Amino acid sequence: MVTIDRRDFLRRSLVVSGGVLVGCQDKQLDVFDMRDGGPAADAGFADAGFTDAGFTDAGARDAGIAACDDTFEASALLGDVTFEDGRGVSFHELRNQGWDGRLYTDLTVVDRDHLTIDNDDFYVRTFYPDLLMPSGPWTIEASGLATPATFLLSDLEAMAADQGPVFLECSGNGSGAAFGLMSSAQWRGVPITDVLDRIDIDPSATRVEVIGFDEHSVPSNNGHSTPGASWIFTFDQLRDAGAFLATGMNGQPLPPNHGEPVRLMVPGWYGCCAIKWVTGLRFVDESEPASSQMIEFASRTHQPRGAALARDFLPAQMQQAAMPTRVERHDVNGETVYRIIGIMWGGTAPTNRLAIRFDDDPLVPVDVCPGQATNRTWTIFEHAWRPARAKRYRIRMAVDDPNVPTNRLDSGYYEREVVISEI
């Protein structure tokens, strides 16, 4: 249904806000193998305006879409269309406690003018541990196959620098909460390789376990979350991802629920790897078992069945994905046109070969303007839509690039539905 919410309209023009809990949706995704490419190449792109170089102006004209479309430059906003998924989600509210603490981000506020989420609205999956009561300066201890060493928070802050915008998504993100377990912020921190360079690491060590404080007085409801917060990485994985120990977020010190005073950030990897309240770096070899957190999130990070050792785990990288986050109804010179605003994220190399499909109609190229320049944060796309009739529609995005794995996207995981009542 189309509604005009003036408070929401004003809020969008002023701030980036966010939302809260209904529960981290745990879809079993281990049927998808991250090493395989998705089927998008066979999904109807051949005549839709794409070439090997991407989406071209000529192809766009052939497909009836103008590059850098200015359809809405002088339009009148009539209202928004509410997505059918996530109806009833209560935003701007912290709920539950401990491991089950949640806050979901309202993605409808994201657009080209609001690319980062305020600290108070950035999604939360697990609240600040109520048993965490530091009695002195915060330290990070190096142990295991290395000469013991201690880093003070002041040591990290002296090395910290701007790390730019970085996107984060919970691997259990899902439609039940309007996909609100994802956000992007500006971060400050220290490349973890700079810290590792200051440690005398034994030559037999091949990996490092990043450990965070994870003790809560209240157990997780129905055992939904298991104790233990750590992930084991190869040194190359941390270097290649540009991982850093974050000490600041959006120009402020880290808030308690986001890892105060220090958390790990691994751009391009799921949020379960972004360990909060970091206390240790433990160096291990190839015989090291996977941590309890790695086992808990194995299916949601597309790991091989039965993976038991850390070396058995694939990089928990987010594949290229995209979805609509807002649908607006506009009057364009007397014609009703719907403006679809959405985000692209994930992947390891930029791509602009994005397309959109309504129900089972053919895929139509989407012009990503000015283009996806980085995979460290999300990219905004827009699309002018003129539905043929009033009804319920399924909206699905796709990427036409055989070199870009998109299994979760191709499965329909990020599909959204809207009801169009006026055309």
C-alpha positions in Angstrom: 0.0 0.0 0.0 1.2 3.5 -0.8 1.4 5.9 2.2 2.7 9.4 2.7 4.6 9.7 6.0 5.7 13.2 6.5 7.7 12.4 9.7 9.6 9.8 7.8 10.2 12.2 4.9 11.6 14.9 7.2 13.6 12.4 9.1 15.3 11.2 5.9 16.2 14.7 5.0 17.9 15.3 8.3 19.5 12.1 9.7 20.4 8.5 9.0 18.5 6.5 11.5 18.1 2.8 12.3 16.1 0.1 14.0 15.9 -3.0 16.3 15.1 -6.5 17.1 12.9 -9.2 16.0 15.6 -11.9 16.1 18.6 -12.8 14.0 17.2 -15.0 11.2 19.3 -18.1 10.8 18.7 -19.5 7.2 20.7 -22.6 6.4 22.8 -21.5 3.5 25.4 -24.3 3.4 23.8 -25.7 0.2 25.6 -22.9 -1.6 29.2 -23.3 -2.5 31.1 -19.9 -2.5 33.6 -21.3 -4.9 31.1 -21.6 -7.7 29.8 -18.8 -9.8 26.0 -18.1 -9.9 23.6 -18.8 -12.7 22.9 -15.2 -13.5 24.8 -15.5 -16.8 22.0 -17.8 -18.0 19.2 -15.6 -16.6 18.4 -13.5 -19.7 21.0 -10.8 -19.9 22.2 -11.5 -23.5 19.9 -8.9 -25.1 19.5 -6.5 -22.2 22.3 -4.0 -23.0 25.3 -5.6 -21.4 28.7 -6.1 -23.1 31.9 -7.7 -21.8 32.9 -4.2 -20.7 29.7 -3.8 -18.7 26.5 -1.9 -19.1 27.0 0.6 -22.0 25.1 3.8 -22.9 24.1 2.1 -26.2 22.9 -1.0 -24.4 21.0 1.2 -22.0 19.2 3.0 -24.9 18.4 -0.4 -26.5 16.9 -1.5 -23.2 15.0 1.7 -22.8 17.1 3.0 -19.9 19.1 6.2 -19.9 22.6 6.3 -18.4 22.6 8.3 -15.1 18.8 8.6 -15.4 17.5 12.0 -14.3 13.8 11.0 -14.4 13.1 12.2 -10.9 15.0 15.5 -11.0 11.9 17.6 -11.2 9.3 15.1 -9.9 6.9 15.3 -7.0 7.2 12.7 -4.3 3.7 11.3 -3.6 4.7 8.7 -1.0 6.4 5.4 -0.3 5.5 1.8 -0.9 6.1 -0.5 2.1 7.9 -3.7 1.6 5.9 -6.7 2.6 8.8 -8.4 4.4 9.6 -7.2 7.9 6.2 -5.6 8.5 5.8 -4.8 12.1 9.5 -4.5 12.9 10.0 -2.0 15.6 13.0 0.3 14.8 15.0 2.6 17.1 14.7 0.3 20.0 17.1 -2.0 21.9 15.6 -5.4 22.8 16.6 -8.5 24.7 19.9 -8.9 26.4 23.4 -10.3 26.2 24.0 -12.7 23.3 20.4 -12.2 22.1 20.6 -8.4 22.2 19.6 -6.9 18.8 19.1 -3.6 17.1 18.2 -3.5 13.4 19.0 -0.7 11.0 16.2 0.9 9.0 17.6 0.7 5.5 14.9 2.9 3.9 17.0 5.9 5.1 20.0 5.0 3.0 20.5 6.9 -0.3 23.3 8.9 -2.0 23.0 11.7 0.6 23.1 9.3 3.6 25.7 6.7 3.0 26.7 6.0 6.6 24.6 5.0 9.6 24.8 6.9 12.9 26.3 5.0 15.8 23.0 4.8 17.7 21.4 3.2 14.7 24.1 0.9 13.4 22.9 -2.6 13.8 23.8 -4.6 16.9 24.1 -8.4 17.2 25.0 -9.1 20.9 25.1 -6.3 23.5 28.0 -5.2 25.6 28.8 -8.0 28.1 27.4 -7.2 31.5 30.3 -9.1 33.1 32.9 -7.0 31.3 34.2 -4.7 34.0 37.8 -3.6 33.3 39.7 -2.7 36.5 42.6 -1.0 34.7 43.9 0.0 31.3 42.6 -2.2 28.4 45.2 -4.6 27.1 45.6 -7.0 24.2 47.8 -10.0 25.0 49.8 -11.9 22.3 50.2 -15.6 23.2 50.6 -19.0 21.7 53.3 -19.6 19.2 54.9 -16.2 19.8 56.9 -14.3 22.4 54.4 -13.0 24.9 53.6 -9.3 24.4 51.1 -6.8 25.7 49.5 -3.9 23.8 47.8 -1.1 25.6 44.9 0.8 24.1 47.0 3.9 24.2 49.5 2.0 21.9 46.8 1.4 19.4 45.4 4.9 19.5 48.9 6.3 18.8 49.0 4.2 15.6 45.4 4.8 14.6 44.3 6.4 11.3 41.2 6.9 9.3 40.1 3.6 7.6 37.3 5.1 5.6 33.8 3.7 5.2 33.4 -0.1 5.7 30.2 -2.1 5.4 29.1 -4.9 7.8 26.5 -7.6 7.5 25.5 -10.3 10.0 25.6 -13.7 8.3 22.2 -14.4 9.8 20.6 -11.3 8.2 17.2 -12.0 6.8 13.8 -10.8 5.6 12.1 -11.3 8.9 13.7 -8.0 10.1 13.7 -6.2 6.7 17.3 -7.2 6.3 18.2 -4.8 9.1 21.4 -6.6 10.2 23.6 -4.5 7.9 25.1 -1.1 8.2 28.0 1.1 7.0 30.1 3.6 9.0 33.3 5.6 8.9 36.0 3.8 11.0 39.3 4.7 12.6 41.8 2.1 13.6 45.1 0.3 13.2 45.9 -2.1 10.3 46.3 -5.4 12.2 49.4 -6.1 10.1 51.1 -3.1 11.8 50.4 -4.8 15.2 51.5 -8.3 14.0 54.8 -6.7 12.7 55.6 -5.8 16.4 55.3 -9.3 17.6 58.0 -12.0 17.6 56.0 -14.8 15.9 57.4 -18.4 15.9 58.0 -19.6 12.3 55.7 -22.6 13.0 52.7 -20.3 13.4 50.5 -20.1 10.3 47.4 -18.4 11.7 46.2 -16.1 14.4 43.1 -16.3 16.6 41.6 -12.9 17.4 39.9 -13.3 20.7 37.2 -11.1 22.3 35.5 -11.0 25.7 32.3 -12.9 25.6 30.9 -13.6 29.0 27.3 -12.7 29.9 25.3 -13.4 33.0 22.1 -14.4 31.1 22.3 -17.5 28.8 21.2 -17.2 25.2 17.5 -18.1 24.8 17.1 -21.7 23.7 20.9 -21.9 23.1 20.6 -19.7 20.1 24.1 -18.4 20.6 27.0 -20.3 22.0 29.7 -18.8 24.3 33.0 -17.8 22.8 34.0 -14.9 20.5 37.0 -15.6 18.2 37.9 -16.3 14.6 41.1 -17.8 13.3 42.7 -16.2 10.2 45.8 -16.8 8.1 48.1 -13.8 8.0 47.4 -13.4 4.2 43.7 -13.3 4.8 44.0 -10.4 7.2 46.5 -8.5 5.0 44.5 -9.1 1.8 41.2 -7.9 3.4 42.8 -4.8 4.9 41.7 -5.9 8.4 42.2 -3.4 11.2 41.6 -3.0 14.9 39.0 -0.3 15.2 39.1 2.2 18.0 36.7 4.8 16.5 33.4 4.9 14.6 31.9 7.9 12.8 34.4 10.3 14.5 33.7 9.0 18.0 35.2 6.3 20.3 33.6 3.0 19.8 30.3 2.7 21.5 29.9 -0.1 24.1 27.6 -2.3 21.9 30.1 -1.9 19.0 33.1 -3.3 20.8 34.4 -0.5 23.1 37.3 0.0 23.3 38.5 -2.1 20.4 37.1 -4.5 17.8 38.4 -6.2 14.7 37.1 -5.2 11.3 37.7 -7.4 8.3 36.3 -5.6 5.2 34.3 -7.9 3.0 33.8 -10.6 5.6 30.7 -11.3 7.6 30.1 -9.6 10.9 30.6 -12.8 12.9 34.3 -12.4 12.0 34.4 -8.7 13.3 35.3 -9.7 16.9 34.2 -7.2 19.5 36.0 -6.3 22.8 39.3 -7.7 21.6 41.5 -9.0 24.4 44.0 -11.4 22.7 46.0 -12.5 19.7 46.9 -16.2 19.9 49.2 -17.7 17.3 48.6 -21.2 16.2 49.6 -23.8 13.5 47.7 -25.9 11.0 46.5 -28.4 13.6 44.3 -25.8 15.4 40.6 -26.7 15.7 38.1 -24.2 14.6 36.8 -22.0 17.3 33.3 -22.3 18.8 32.2 -19.2 16.9 33.5 -20.5 13.6 31.5 -23.7 14.2 28.4 -21.8 15.2 28.4 -19.7 12.0 29.7 -22.4 9.6 26.5 -22.9 7.7 25.8 -19.2 7.5 29.3 -18.4 6.1 29.0 -21.2 3.5 31.6 -23.6 5.0 32.2 -27.2 3.8 30.1 -29.7 5.7 32.0 -31.2 8.6 34.7 -28.5 8.7 36.5 -29.1 12.1 39.9 -27.5 11.8 40.6 -23.8 11.2 42.4 -24.8 8.0 39.2 -26.4 6.7 37.3 -23.1 6.7 37.0 -20.9 3.6 37.2 -17.2 3.9 33.9 -16.0 5.3 33.5 -13.4 2.6 30.3 -11.7 1.6 29.5 -12.5 -2.0 28.3 -9.7 -4.3 24.7 -8.9 -3.5 22.1 -6.2 -4.1 18.6 -5.4 -3.1 16.0 -2.6 -3.1 15.8 -0.6 0.1 13.2 2.0 -0.7 10.4 2.3 -3.3 9.0 5.8 -3.9 5.9 6.9 -5.9 6.5 10.0 -7.9 4.5 12.3 -10.2 6.7 12.9 -13.3 5.0 15.4 -15.6 1.6 13.8 -14.8 2.8 10.2 -15.1 3.1 7.9 -12.1 6.7 6.5 -11.9 8.2 4.5 -9.1 11.7 5.2 -8.0 13.5 2.1 -6.7 16.5 2.9 -4.5 18.8 0.1 -3.5 22.3 -1.0 -2.4 25.0 -3.2 -3.8 27.6 -4.7 -1.5 30.0 -7.6 -1.0 32.2 -9.2 -3.6 36.0 -8.8 -4.1 36.1 -6.6 -7.2 33.8 -3.8 -8.3 31.2 -4.7 -11.0 28.4 -2.6 -12.6 26.7 -5.5 -14.3 23.5 -5.2 -12.2 20.0 -6.0 -13.4 16.5 -6.1 -11.9 13.5 -8.4 -12.4 9.9 -8.1 -11.5 8.1 -11.4 -10.9 9.1 -13.6 -13.9 9.6 -10.8 -16.4 12.9 -10.6 -18.3 15.8 -9.0 -16.5 16.4 -5.3 -17.2 19.9 -3.7 -16.7 20.2 -1.2 -13.9 22.5 1.7 -14.5 24.8 2.0 -11.4 25.7 5.6 -11.5 28.4 6.8 -10.8 29.4 3.1 -10.5 30.6 0.7 -7.9 34.1 2.0 -7.0 34.8 -0.1 -3.9 33.6 -3.3 -2.2 34.5 -2.1 1.3 31.1 -0.4 1.6 27.8 -0.3 -0.2 27.0 1.4 -3.5 23.6 3.1 -4.2 21.6 2.3 -7.3 18.4 3.7 -8.6 15.9 2.5 -11.2 12.8 4.1 -12.7 9.9 1.6 -12.8 6.6 1.9 -14.6 4.6 -1.2 -13.5 2.0 -2.4 -16.0 -0.8 -2.9 -13.5 -1.6 -2.7 -9.9 -0.8 -5.9 -8.0 1.8 -7.6 -5.8 5.3 -7.8 -7.2 8.4 -9.7 -6.4 11.6 -7.7 -7.0 14.9 -9.5 -7.4 18.4 -8.3 -8.4 21.0 -10.1 -10.4 24.6 -9.7 -11.5 25.7 -10.7 -15.0 29.3 -11.5 -14.5 30.5 -15.2 -14.6 33.6 -14.2 -12.6 31.5 -12.8 -9.7 30.0 -15.4 -7.3 26.5 -14.5 -6.4 25.0 -17.7 -5.0 23.0 -16.1 -2.1 21.7 -13.4 -4.3 20.7 -15.9 -7.1 18.9 -18.1 -4.6 16.4 -15.3 -4.1 17.6 -14.7 -0.5 17.4 -10.9 -1.0 14.1 -10.9 -2.9 11.6 -8.3 -1.7 7.9 -7.8 -2.3 5.7 -4.7 -2.7 2.0 -4.2 -3.4 1.4 -1.5 -6.1 -2.1 -0.1 -5.7 -1.8 3.0 -8.0 -0.3 3.2 -11.5 
